[in-house]
Amino acid sequence: MHVFATDVPVLLLRLDRNPFHHGTLGAVRSLGRSGVEVHAVVEDEGGPLARSRYLRAIHRGPAGDPAPDALLHCLTGISERIGRPAVLIAMDDLSAITVARIAHRLTGRYLCPGQAPELPLLVADKAELAALCARWDIGHPETVVPSSGREAADAAWRLGLPVVAKWSRPWLLPAGTGLRSTTLIDTAAGARGLYERSQEAGSRLLLQRFLPGGPDTDWFFHGCFTGGGRPLLAGSGRKELAWPVRTGLTAVGRWLPDPAVERAGLRLAERLDYRGILDLDFRRDPEGRLRLLDFNPRPGAQFRLFTDAAGLDLVRALYMDLTGQQVPAPDGGPGRVFVAENYALLAALSAPRAVARRGRGRVEPAWFAADDPLPFLSMSRAFLGRGLHKGTGRVWGALRGFPAQSRRTARAVVKTPRQRGGDGDLAAPAAPSDLGQERSERAPAAR
């Protein structure tokens, strides 16, 4: 295992509201196991992450909208509490965008990549990324940014249904609206209806030509870069299961070298003079050409997949670089498998035929760790509890929609045999487990 100085603390910053963000837990464990003092700014009091033995403290984030000045005030206060300079690592797009804008005002308190102030926003905004790909002749799905509902409907027909709909700045989506960052739309009317929610979504709607998935179509590239876009650690991987199916995050992934994916990622980082960690998503079209789908200017949730034989991963490489230490050359690693247990289960249940082909390789679980079991247990309870709550809500909603007269009739039909006292021809009532099975078979697949 690589040995490096760990006397500088680290602050992990996550401004989104996902309590099941396993990437942040991976960063806590990676640095904490090395002896680094790890602090975190996360929503919802940390969720399962808060149970990790490797987390020193959770700090409250900025109240309300995390504007740059509000985040600056928040980070200054946290710096005072930590008591010495710390490495600052943004774990979501909004954090990366905002930190880049205020990094020059954090000097002396935090060590962060010397990124161009507007670069994270340029690559994270999906409309800007599409324009950048067109300008630099980078493979990208055919994309339309409609300016009206009618144009959205026309574009959906022209691109071909189904069509992929994305919000250009998904971190602005308000909670509780049902809007998703990426949606597969089957009708032109659906495209028009989604466009009409643009003001609610807070950013522009993109429509992209749908590229069908297959056994070897979905790939990703992760890398950590220093000055001049020079890679410290980088690799390509194949997405073998996703949740939501076809359009979601990596539920099961494998580190596999792919020269075309690696060349594309390295060339893009060099051209942008990128510094820090990035996560790129690619899909091969039916002709085998690579298409860049997304550019995330921060660690991907499955970054721990890219860990070499001596324990070097992307977050450790960034920590070492920012603290002035020499980052060693990577020592092996391809063949490893990453599994996000909760999402892999949902993906396998929803699309059992899409389960990845079997293969050998060391498995990196997102949640379970023998030396740090409480986050996994906490996630399991919360995840199952949320699923039960949603299932109960669906059943109750169906019952409320059932006509009252029909409910009274149904009750009467049930009572009549029992009132006659018959028992020989009366079927036994279904056991609770049977009823649960019947409901699950009738319920639509989770989305």
NORRA-V384465 format. One record per residue. N is the residue number from 0. RES is the residue in one small letter. OMEGA is omega in radians with two decimals (none if undefined). BURIAL is + if it has 9 or more other C-alpha atoms within 8 Angstrom, else -. D_LAST is the distance of its C-alpha to the last C-alpha in Angstrom with 2 decimals. Layout:
n->N res->RES omega->OMEGA burial->BURIAL d_last->D_LAST
n->N res->RES omega->OMEGA burial->BURIAL d_last->D_LAST
This chain:
n->0 res->m omega->3.10 burial->- d_last->41.40
n->1 res->h omega->3.08 burial->- d_last->42.08
n->2 res->v omega->-3.14 burial->- d_last->44.04
n->3 res->f omega->-3.13 burial->- d_last->43.84
n->4 res->a omega->-3.06 burial->- d_last->44.95
n->5 res->t omega->-3.04 burial->+ d_last->42.49
n->6 res->d omega->3.12 burial->- d_last->44.55
n->7 res->v omega->3.12 burial->+ d_last->42.40
n->8 res->p omega->3.13 burial->+ d_last->39.47
n->9 res->v omega->3.04 burial->+ d_last->36.00
n->10 res->l omega->3.05 burial->+ d_last->33.63
n->11 res->l omega->-3.05 burial->+ d_last->29.92
n->12 res->l omega->3.06 burial->+ d_last->28.39
n->13 res->r omega->-3.08 burial->+ d_last->24.75
n->14 res->l omega->3.10 burial->+ d_last->24.11
n->15 res->d omega->-2.98 burial->+ d_last->20.33
n->16 res->r omega->-3.11 burial->- d_last->18.86
n->17 res->n omega->-3.13 burial->- d_last->16.63
n->18 res->p omega->-3.12 burial->+ d_last->18.28
n->19 res->f omega->-3.14 burial->- d_last->16.67
n->20 res->h omega->-3.05 burial->- d_last->18.23
n->21 res->h omega->3.11 burial->+ d_last->19.89
n->22 res->g omega->3.12 burial->+ d_last->21.88
n->23 res->t omega->3.08 burial->+ d_last->24.01
n->24 res->l omega->3.11 burial->+ d_last->24.75
n->25 res->g omega->3.12 burial->+ d_last->25.80
n->26 res->a omega->3.10 burial->+ d_last->28.19
n->27 res->v omega->-3.11 burial->+ d_last->29.62
n->28 res->r omega->-3.10 burial->+ d_last->30.38
n->29 res->s omega->-3.10 burial->+ d_last->31.73
n->30 res->l omega->-3.13 burial->+ d_last->34.20
n->31 res->g omega->3.11 burial->+ d_last->34.93
n->32 res->r omega->3.12 burial->- d_last->35.93
n->33 res->s omega->-3.14 burial->- d_last->38.38
n->34 res->g omega->3.12 burial->- d_last->40.02
n->35 res->v omega->3.05 burial->+ d_last->38.66
n->36 res->e omega->-3.00 burial->+ d_last->38.37
n->37 res->v omega->3.02 burial->+ d_last->34.71
n->38 res->h omega->-3.13 burial->+ d_last->33.65
n->39 res->a omega->2.95 burial->+ d_last->30.26
n->40 res->v omega->-3.13 burial->+ d_last->29.05
n->41 res->v omega->3.10 burial->+ d_last->25.54
n->42 res->e omega->3.03 burial->+ d_last->23.74
n->43 res->d omega->3.11 burial->- d_last->23.19
n->44 res->e omega->3.03 burial->- d_last->26.40
n->45 res->g omega->-3.09 burial->+ d_last->24.95
n->46 res->g omega->3.12 burial->+ d_last->22.50
n->47 res->p omega->3.14 burial->+ d_last->22.93
n->48 res->l omega->-3.07 burial->+ d_last->24.77
n->49 res->a omega->-3.11 burial->+ d_last->27.58
n->50 res->r omega->-3.10 burial->+ d_last->28.48
n->51 res->s omega->3.11 burial->+ d_last->29.51
n->52 res->r omega->-3.07 burial->- d_last->33.23
n->53 res->y omega->-3.13 burial->+ d_last->33.47
n->54 res->l omega->-3.12 burial->+ d_last->32.58
n->55 res->r omega->-3.08 burial->- d_last->35.75
n->56 res->a omega->3.01 burial->- d_last->34.42
n->57 res->i omega->-3.12 burial->+ d_last->31.55
n->58 res->h omega->-3.13 burial->+ d_last->32.60
n->59 res->r omega->3.12 burial->- d_last->31.32
n->60 res->g omega->3.13 burial->+ d_last->29.95
n->61 res->p omega->3.13 burial->+ d_last->31.22
n->62 res->a omega->3.09 burial->- d_last->30.75
n->63 res->g omega->-3.11 burial->- d_last->28.82
n->64 res->d omega->-3.10 burial->- d_last->28.21
n->65 res->p omega->3.08 burial->+ d_last->29.03
n->66 res->a omega->-3.10 burial->- d_last->31.61
n->67 res->p omega->-3.12 burial->+ d_last->33.95
n->68 res->d omega->3.12 burial->- d_last->36.82
n->69 res->a omega->3.12 burial->+ d_last->34.76
n->70 res->l omega->3.10 burial->+ d_last->33.39
n->71 res->l omega->3.11 burial->+ d_last->36.94
n->72 res->h omega->3.13 burial->+ d_last->38.32
n->73 res->c omega->-3.09 burial->+ d_last->35.71
n->74 res->l omega->3.08 burial->- d_last->36.36
n->75 res->t omega->3.11 burial->+ d_last->40.10
n->76 res->g omega->3.12 burial->- d_last->39.99
n->77 res->i omega->3.11 burial->+ d_last->38.05
n->78 res->s omega->3.10 burial->+ d_last->40.61
n->79 res->e omega->-3.12 burial->- d_last->43.38
n->80 res->r omega->3.10 burial->- d_last->41.88
n->81 res->i omega->3.01 burial->- d_last->41.38
n->82 res->g omega->3.10 burial->- d_last->44.96
n->83 res->r omega->-3.12 burial->- d_last->45.01
n->84 res->p omega->-3.10 burial->+ d_last->43.22
n->85 res->a omega->2.97 burial->+ d_last->39.81
n->86 res->v omega->3.14 burial->+ d_last->37.48
n->87 res->l omega->-3.13 burial->+ d_last->34.52
n->88 res->i omega->3.10 burial->+ d_last->31.24
n->89 res->a omega->-3.05 burial->+ d_last->28.32
n->90 res->m omega->3.07 burial->+ d_last->24.94
n->91 res->d omega->-3.03 burial->+ d_last->22.66
n->92 res->d omega->-3.11 burial->+ d_last->23.26
n->93 res->l omega->3.10 burial->+ d_last->24.60
n->94 res->s omega->-3.12 burial->+ d_last->26.94
n->95 res->a omega->-3.13 burial->+ d_last->28.22
n->96 res->i omega->-3.07 burial->+ d_last->28.88
n->97 res->t omega->3.14 burial->+ d_last->30.70
n->98 res->v omega->3.14 burial->+ d_last->32.68
n->99 res->a omega->-3.12 burial->+ d_last->33.96
n->100 res->r omega->-3.07 burial->+ d_last->35.33
n->101 res->i omega->-3.04 burial->+ d_last->37.21
n->102 res->a omega->-3.12 burial->+ d_last->38.14
n->103 res->h omega->3.12 burial->- d_last->41.76
n->104 res->r omega->-3.14 burial->- d_last->42.05
n->105 res->l omega->-3.11 burial->+ d_last->40.89
n->106 res->t omega->-3.12 burial->- d_last->43.78
n->107 res->g omega->3.12 burial->- d_last->45.62
n->108 res->r omega->-3.07 burial->+ d_last->42.74
n->109 res->y omega->3.01 burial->+ d_last->39.93
n->110 res->l omega->3.12 burial->+ d_last->39.80
n->111 res->c omega->-3.10 burial->+ d_last->37.03
n->112 res->p omega->3.14 burial->- d_last->36.79
n->113 res->g omega->-3.07 burial->- d_last->39.13
n->114 res->q omega->3.01 burial->+ d_last->36.46
n->115 res->a omega->-2.98 burial->- d_last->37.33
n->116 res->p omega->-3.06 burial->+ d_last->36.20
n->117 res->e omega->-3.07 burial->+ d_last->34.01
n->118 res->l omega->3.12 burial->+ d_last->32.74
n->119 res->p omega->3.11 burial->+ d_last->29.44
n->120 res->l omega->-3.12 burial->- d_last->28.53
n->121 res->l omega->-3.06 burial->+ d_last->29.65
n->122 res->v omega->-3.13 burial->+ d_last->27.38
n->123 res->a omega->3.08 burial->+ d_last->24.29
n->124 res->d omega->-3.00 burial->+ d_last->24.30
n->125 res->k omega->3.07 burial->+ d_last->22.50
n->126 res->a omega->3.10 burial->+ d_last->24.89
n->127 res->e omega->3.12 burial->+ d_last->27.87
n->128 res->l omega->3.11 burial->+ d_last->26.72
n->129 res->a omega->3.12 burial->+ d_last->26.53
n->130 res->a omega->3.12 burial->- d_last->30.05
n->131 res->l omega->3.14 burial->- d_last->31.30
n->132 res->c omega->3.12 burial->+ d_last->30.19
n->133 res->a omega->-3.10 burial->+ d_last->31.93
n->134 res->r omega->-3.09 burial->- d_last->35.02
n->135 res->w omega->3.13 burial->- d_last->35.31
n->136 res->d omega->3.07 burial->- d_last->34.34
n->137 res->i omega->3.14 burial->+ d_last->31.40
n->138 res->g omega->-3.09 burial->+ d_last->28.97
n->139 res->h omega->3.10 burial->+ d_last->25.89
n->140 res->p omega->3.07 burial->+ d_last->23.61
n->141 res->e omega->-2.97 burial->- d_last->25.27
n->142 res->t omega->3.04 burial->+ d_last->24.13
n->143 res->v omega->3.03 burial->- d_last->24.93
n->144 res->v omega->-3.04 burial->+ d_last->24.99
n->145 res->p omega->3.12 burial->+ d_last->25.49
n->146 res->s omega->3.09 burial->- d_last->27.86
n->147 res->s omega->3.09 burial->- d_last->27.06
n->148 res->g omega->3.12 burial->+ d_last->24.55
n->149 res->r omega->3.12 burial->- d_last->26.76
n->150 res->e omega->3.09 burial->+ d_last->26.90
n->151 res->a omega->3.12 burial->+ d_last->23.12
n->152 res->a omega->3.13 burial->+ d_last->23.08
n->153 res->d omega->-3.14 burial->+ d_last->26.04
n->154 res->a omega->3.13 burial->+ d_last->24.58
n->155 res->a omega->3.09 burial->+ d_last->21.45
n->156 res->w omega->-3.07 burial->+ d_last->23.94
n->157 res->r omega->-3.13 burial->- d_last->26.15
n->158 res->l omega->-3.12 burial->+ d_last->23.66
n->159 res->g omega->-3.13 burial->+ d_last->22.24
n->160 res->l omega->-0.05 burial->+ d_last->18.98
n->161 res->p omega->-3.13 burial->+ d_last->16.22
n->162 res->v omega->3.13 burial->+ d_last->16.76
n->163 res->v omega->3.10 burial->+ d_last->15.15
n->164 res->a omega->3.14 burial->+ d_last->15.24
n->165 res->k omega->2.96 burial->+ d_last->15.98
n->166 res->w omega->-3.01 burial->+ d_last->17.67
n->167 res->s omega->3.12 burial->+ d_last->20.93
n->168 res->r omega->-3.02 burial->+ d_last->21.05
n->169 res->p omega->3.13 burial->+ d_last->17.60
n->170 res->w omega->3.11 burial->- d_last->19.51
n->171 res->l omega->-3.11 burial->- d_last->20.70
n->172 res->l omega->3.14 burial->+ d_last->17.43
n->173 res->p omega->3.13 burial->- d_last->18.18
n->174 res->a omega->3.04 burial->- d_last->16.27
n->175 res->g omega->-3.11 burial->- d_last->14.93
n->176 res->t omega->-3.08 burial->- d_last->14.43
n->177 res->g omega->3.12 burial->- d_last->10.70
n->178 res->l omega->3.12 burial->- d_last->11.80
n->179 res->r omega->-3.13 burial->- d_last->10.29
n->180 res->s omega->-3.14 burial->- d_last->12.95
n->181 res->t omega->-3.11 burial->+ d_last->11.75
n->182 res->t omega->3.04 burial->+ d_last->10.11
n->183 res->l omega->-3.03 burial->+ d_last->10.96
n->184 res->i omega->-3.06 burial->+ d_last->12.96
n->185 res->d omega->-3.07 burial->- d_last->14.63
n->186 res->t omega->3.07 burial->+ d_last->17.41
n->187 res->a omega->3.11 burial->+ d_last->20.17
n->188 res->a omega->3.10 burial->- d_last->19.72
n->189 res->g omega->3.09 burial->+ d_last->16.19
n->190 res->a omega->3.10 burial->+ d_last->17.89
n->191 res->r omega->-3.12 burial->+ d_last->20.64
n->192 res->g omega->3.14 burial->+ d_last->18.55
n->193 res->l omega->3.11 burial->- d_last->16.72
n->194 res->y omega->-3.11 burial->+ d_last->20.19
n->195 res->e omega->3.06 burial->+ d_last->21.57
n->196 res->r omega->-3.08 burial->- d_last->19.48
n->197 res->s omega->-3.13 burial->+ d_last->21.18
n->198 res->q omega->3.10 burial->- d_last->23.53
n->199 res->e omega->-3.11 burial->- d_last->20.87
n->200 res->a omega->3.09 burial->+ d_last->19.03
n->201 res->g omega->3.11 burial->+ d_last->22.44
n->202 res->s omega->-3.07 burial->+ d_last->22.60
n->203 res->r omega->3.06 burial->+ d_last->22.84
n->204 res->l omega->3.03 burial->+ d_last->20.22
n->205 res->l omega->2.98 burial->+ d_last->20.47
n->206 res->l omega->-3.09 burial->+ d_last->19.73
n->207 res->q omega->3.05 burial->+ d_last->20.08
n->208 res->r omega->-3.13 burial->+ d_last->20.93
n->209 res->f omega->3.07 burial->+ d_last->18.23
n->210 res->l omega->-3.08 burial->+ d_last->19.69
n->211 res->p omega->3.13 burial->- d_last->18.56
n->212 res->g omega->3.13 burial->+ d_last->17.82
n->213 res->g omega->-3.06 burial->- d_last->20.00
n->214 res->p omega->-3.06 burial->- d_last->21.66
n->215 res->d omega->-3.02 burial->- d_last->23.53
n->216 res->t omega->-3.00 burial->+ d_last->21.91
n->217 res->d omega->-3.09 burial->+ d_last->19.97
n->218 res->w omega->3.06 burial->+ d_last->22.43
n->219 res->f omega->3.13 burial->+ d_last->23.01
n->220 res->f omega->3.08 burial->+ d_last->26.25
n->221 res->h omega->3.11 burial->+ d_last->27.19
n->222 res->g omega->3.00 burial->+ d_last->30.62
n->223 res->c omega->-2.99 burial->+ d_last->32.95
n->224 res->f omega->3.04 burial->+ d_last->35.73
n->225 res->t omega->-3.03 burial->+ d_last->38.98
n->226 res->g omega->3.14 burial->- d_last->41.45
n->227 res->g omega->-3.11 burial->- d_last->41.57
n->228 res->g omega->-3.14 burial->+ d_last->38.14
n->229 res->r omega->-3.09 burial->- d_last->39.72
n->230 res->p omega->3.00 burial->+ d_last->37.23
n->231 res->l omega->3.09 burial->+ d_last->37.74
n->232 res->l omega->-3.12 burial->+ d_last->34.95
n->233 res->a omega->3.11 burial->+ d_last->32.46
n->234 res->g omega->3.09 burial->+ d_last->30.52
n->235 res->s omega->-3.14 burial->+ d_last->27.98
n->236 res->g omega->3.13 burial->+ d_last->25.17
n->237 res->r omega->3.08 burial->+ d_last->22.80
n->238 res->k omega->-3.07 burial->+ d_last->19.04
n->239 res->e omega->2.99 burial->+ d_last->18.57
n->240 res->l omega->3.13 burial->+ d_last->15.00
n->241 res->a omega->3.00 burial->+ d_last->12.22
n->242 res->w omega->-0.12 burial->+ d_last->8.94
n->243 res->p omega->-3.08 burial->+ d_last->6.60
n->244 res->v omega->3.07 burial->+ d_last->8.64
n->245 res->r omega->-3.04 burial->- d_last->11.38
n->246 res->t omega->-2.96 burial->+ d_last->10.84
n->247 res->g omega->-3.10 burial->+ d_last->10.50
n->248 res->l omega->-3.09 burial->- d_last->13.20
n->249 res->t omega->3.04 burial->+ d_last->15.51
n->250 res->a omega->3.02 burial->+ d_last->14.75
n->251 res->v omega->3.13 burial->+ d_last->17.99
n->252 res->g omega->-3.12 burial->+ d_last->20.68
n->253 res->r omega->3.08 burial->+ d_last->24.36
n->254 res->w omega->-3.14 burial->+ d_last->27.33
n->255 res->l omega->3.09 burial->+ d_last->28.95
n->256 res->p omega->3.02 burial->+ d_last->31.66
n->257 res->d omega->-3.04 burial->- d_last->31.11
n->258 res->p omega->-3.11 burial->- d_last->34.09
n->259 res->a omega->3.12 burial->- d_last->32.49
n->260 res->v omega->-3.12 burial->+ d_last->29.51
n->261 res->e omega->3.10 burial->+ d_last->32.01
n->262 res->r omega->-3.13 burial->- d_last->34.47
n->263 res->a omega->-3.13 burial->- d_last->31.96
n->264 res->g omega->-3.12 burial->+ d_last->30.81
n->265 res->l omega->-3.13 burial->+ d_last->34.40
n->266 res->r omega->-3.13 burial->- d_last->35.75
n->267 res->l omega->3.13 burial->- d_last->33.26
n->268 res->a omega->3.14 burial->+ d_last->33.96
n->269 res->e omega->-3.10 burial->+ d_last->37.69
n->270 res->r omega->3.13 burial->- d_last->37.68
n->271 res->l omega->-2.99 burial->- d_last->35.90
n->272 res->d omega->-3.04 burial->+ d_last->38.16
n->273 res->y omega->3.11 burial->+ d_last->35.03
n->274 res->r omega->-3.09 burial->+ d_last->35.64
n->275 res->g omega->-3.06 burial->+ d_last->33.32
n->276 res->i omega->3.06 burial->+ d_last->30.03
n->277 res->l omega->-3.13 burial->+ d_last->27.55
n->278 res->d omega->-3.12 burial->+ d_last->24.35
n->279 res->l omega->3.05 burial->+ d_last->23.88
n->280 res->d omega->3.13 burial->+ d_last->21.16
n->281 res->f omega->2.94 burial->+ d_last->22.53
n->282 res->r omega->3.06 burial->+ d_last->21.61
n->283 res->r omega->3.12 burial->+ d_last->24.35
n->284 res->d omega->-3.10 burial->+ d_last->24.64
n->285 res->p omega->3.10 burial->- d_last->25.97
n->286 res->e omega->3.11 burial->- d_last->29.46
n->287 res->g omega->-3.13 burial->- d_last->28.79
n->288 res->r omega->3.13 burial->- d_last->29.13
n->289 res->l omega->3.06 burial->+ d_last->27.29
n->290 res->r omega->3.11 burial->+ d_last->25.13
n->291 res->l omega->-3.12 burial->+ d_last->24.38
n->292 res->l omega->-3.05 burial->+ d_last->20.84
n->293 res->d omega->3.07 burial->+ d_last->20.98
n->294 res->f omega->3.14 burial->+ d_last->23.80
n->295 res->n omega->-3.07 burial->+ d_last->23.20
n->296 res->p omega->-3.12 burial->+ d_last->26.61
n->297 res->r omega->3.13 burial->+ d_last->26.12
n->298 res->p omega->3.00 burial->+ d_last->25.32
n->299 res->g omega->-3.08 burial->+ d_last->22.06
n->300 res->a omega->-3.13 burial->- d_last->20.12
n->301 res->q omega->-3.04 burial->+ d_last->21.43
n->302 res->f omega->-3.12 burial->+ d_last->24.98
n->303 res->r omega->3.03 burial->+ d_last->26.55
n->304 res->l omega->-3.09 burial->+ d_last->26.07
n->305 res->f omega->3.10 burial->+ d_last->29.03
n->306 res->t omega->-3.07 burial->+ d_last->31.64
n->307 res->d omega->-3.05 burial->+ d_last->34.99
n->308 res->a omega->-3.13 burial->+ d_last->37.25
n->309 res->a omega->3.06 burial->- d_last->39.03
n->310 res->g omega->3.12 burial->- d_last->35.98
n->311 res->l omega->3.03 burial->+ d_last->35.83
n->312 res->d omega->-3.04 burial->+ d_last->32.38
n->313 res->l omega->-3.11 burial->+ d_last->31.39
n->314 res->v omega->3.09 burial->+ d_last->31.61
n->315 res->r omega->3.12 burial->+ d_last->34.95
n->316 res->a omega->3.12 burial->+ d_last->36.24
n->317 res->l omega->3.12 burial->+ d_last->35.47
n->318 res->y omega->-3.12 burial->+ d_last->37.13
n->319 res->m omega->-3.13 burial->+ d_last->40.18
n->320 res->d omega->-3.10 burial->+ d_last->40.50
n->321 res->l omega->3.12 burial->+ d_last->40.31
n->322 res->t omega->3.04 burial->+ d_last->42.87
n->323 res->g omega->-3.12 burial->- d_last->45.28
n->324 res->q omega->3.11 burial->+ d_last->45.02
n->325 res->q omega->3.11 burial->- d_last->45.21
n->326 res->v omega->-3.10 burial->- d_last->41.93
n->327 res->p omega->3.06 burial->- d_last->42.83
n->328 res->a omega->3.14 burial->- d_last->41.91
n->329 res->p omega->-3.10 burial->- d_last->38.82
n->330 res->d omega->3.10 burial->- d_last->39.76
n->331 res->g omega->3.09 burial->- d_last->37.45
n->332 res->g omega->-3.13 burial->+ d_last->33.81
n->333 res->p omega->-3.09 burial->+ d_last->32.09
n->334 res->g omega->3.12 burial->+ d_last->30.47
n->335 res->r omega->-3.14 burial->+ d_last->28.65
n->336 res->v omega->3.09 burial->+ d_last->25.09
n->337 res->f omega->3.14 burial->+ d_last->22.51
n->338 res->v omega->2.96 burial->+ d_last->19.83
n->339 res->a omega->-2.90 burial->+ d_last->17.32
n->340 res->e omega->-3.08 burial->+ d_last->17.31
n->341 res->n omega->-3.11 burial->- d_last->14.26
n->342 res->y omega->3.09 burial->+ d_last->11.87
n->343 res->a omega->3.11 burial->+ d_last->13.96
n->344 res->l omega->3.14 burial->- d_last->13.54
n->345 res->l omega->-3.12 burial->+ d_last->9.74
n->346 res->a omega->-3.13 burial->+ d_last->10.17
n->347 res->a omega->3.12 burial->+ d_last->13.17
n->348 res->l omega->-3.10 burial->- d_last->11.83
n->349 res->s omega->-3.11 burial->+ d_last->9.02
n->350 res->a omega->-3.05 burial->+ d_last->11.69
n->351 res->p omega->-3.14 burial->- d_last->15.04
n->352 res->r omega->-3.11 burial->- d_last->17.13
n->353 res->a omega->-3.12 burial->- d_last->15.94
n->354 res->v omega->-3.01 burial->+ d_last->17.44
n->355 res->a omega->3.06 burial->- d_last->20.06
n->356 res->r omega->-3.07 burial->- d_last->23.65
n->357 res->r omega->3.11 burial->- d_last->25.87
n->358 res->g omega->-3.12 burial->- d_last->28.28
n->359 res->r omega->3.12 burial->- d_last->30.53
n->360 res->g omega->3.13 burial->- d_last->30.26
n->361 res->r omega->-3.09 burial->- d_last->30.19
n->362 res->v omega->3.07 burial->- d_last->26.80
n->363 res->e omega->3.12 burial->+ d_last->25.85
n->364 res->p omega->3.11 burial->+ d_last->23.36
n->365 res->a omega->-2.99 burial->+ d_last->21.47
n->366 res->w omega->-3.02 burial->+ d_last->22.14
n->367 res->f omega->3.03 burial->+ d_last->24.79
n->368 res->a omega->-3.10 burial->- d_last->28.39
n->369 res->a omega->-3.12 burial->- d_last->31.46
n->370 res->d omega->-3.10 burial->- d_last->33.36
n->371 res->d omega->-2.96 burial->+ d_last->30.67
n->372 res->p omega->-2.98 burial->+ d_last->28.70
n->373 res->l omega->3.09 burial->+ d_last->27.89
n->374 res->p omega->3.12 burial->+ d_last->24.87
n->375 res->f omega->3.13 burial->+ d_last->23.16
n->376 res->l omega->3.13 burial->- d_last->24.14
n->377 res->s omega->3.11 burial->+ d_last->23.08
n->378 res->m omega->-3.10 burial->+ d_last->19.61
n->379 res->s omega->3.12 burial->+ d_last->19.23
n->380 res->r omega->-3.10 burial->- d_last->20.39
n->381 res->a omega->-3.09 burial->- d_last->18.26
n->382 res->f omega->3.11 burial->+ d_last->15.00
n->383 res->l omega->3.11 burial->- d_last->15.78
n->384 res->g omega->3.13 burial->- d_last->17.03
n->385 res->r omega->3.09 burial->- d_last->13.99
n->386 res->g omega->3.11 burial->- d_last->11.94
n->387 res->l omega->3.13 burial->- d_last->14.91
n->388 res->h omega->3.13 burial->- d_last->15.07
n->389 res->k omega->3.13 burial->- d_last->11.62
n->390 res->g omega->3.11 burial->- d_last->12.50
n->391 res->t omega->3.12 burial->- d_last->15.91
n->392 res->g omega->3.13 burial->- d_last->14.87
n->393 res->r omega->3.13 burial->- d_last->13.07
n->394 res->v omega->-3.14 burial->- d_last->16.22
n->395 res->w omega->3.11 burial->- d_last->18.51
n->396 res->g omega->3.11 burial->- d_last->17.03
n->397 res->a omega->3.14 burial->- d_last->17.56
n->398 res->l omega->3.13 burial->- d_last->21.03
n->399 res->r omega->-3.14 burial->- d_last->21.94
n->400 res->g omega->-3.14 burial->- d_last->21.20
n->401 res->f omega->-3.08 burial->- d_last->23.43
n->402 res->p omega->-3.10 burial->- d_last->26.95
n->403 res->a omega->-3.14 burial->- d_last->29.46
n->404 res->q omega->3.13 burial->- d_last->32.06
n->405 res->s omega->3.12 burial->- d_last->29.78
n->406 res->r omega->3.12 burial->+ d_last->29.15
n->407 res->r omega->3.12 burial->- d_last->32.92
n->408 res->t omega->-3.14 burial->- d_last->33.58
n->409 res->a omega->3.12 burial->- d_last->31.19
n->410 res->r omega->-3.13 burial->- d_last->32.93
n->411 res->a omega->3.14 burial->- d_last->36.27
n->412 res->v omega->3.14 burial->- d_last->35.45
n->413 res->v omega->-3.05 burial->- d_last->34.56
n->414 res->k omega->-2.96 burial->- d_last->37.71
n->415 res->t omega->-3.14 burial->- d_last->40.19
n->416 res->p omega->-3.12 burial->+ d_last->40.58
n->417 res->r omega->3.12 burial->+ d_last->40.94
n->418 res->q omega->3.11 burial->- d_last->43.52
n->419 res->r omega->3.14 burial->- d_last->45.51
n->420 res->g omega->3.14 burial->- d_last->45.67
n->421 res->g omega->3.07 burial->+ d_last->44.58
n->422 res->d omega->-3.08 burial->- d_last->43.19
n->423 res->g omega->-3.07 burial->- d_last->44.03
n->424 res->d omega->-3.12 burial->- d_last->41.60
n->425 res->l omega->3.13 burial->- d_last->38.83
n->426 res->a omega->3.10 burial->- d_last->35.77
n->427 res->a omega->3.10 burial->- d_last->34.79
n->428 res->p omega->-3.12 burial->- d_last->31.83
n->429 res->a omega->3.06 burial->- d_last->28.63
n->430 res->a omega->3.13 burial->- d_last->28.17
n->431 res->p omega->-3.12 burial->- d_last->25.40
n->432 res->s omega->3.11 burial->- d_last->23.74
n->433 res->d omega->3.12 burial->- d_last->23.98
n->434 res->l omega->3.14 burial->+ d_last->22.38
n->435 res->g omega->3.13 burial->- d_last->19.44
n->436 res->q omega->-3.13 burial->- d_last->19.10
n->437 res->e omega->3.14 burial->- d_last->19.38
n->438 res->r omega->-3.11 burial->- d_last->16.64
n->439 res->s omega->3.14 burial->- d_last->14.14
n->440 res->e omega->-3.11 burial->- d_last->15.26
n->441 res->r omega->-3.05 burial->- d_last->14.89
n->442 res->a omega->3.07 burial->- d_last->11.52
n->443 res->p omega->3.12 burial->- d_last->8.70
n->444 res->a omega->3.13 burial->- d_last->6.42
n->445 res->a omega->3.11 burial->- d_last->3.77
n->446 res->r omega->none burial->- d_last->0.00
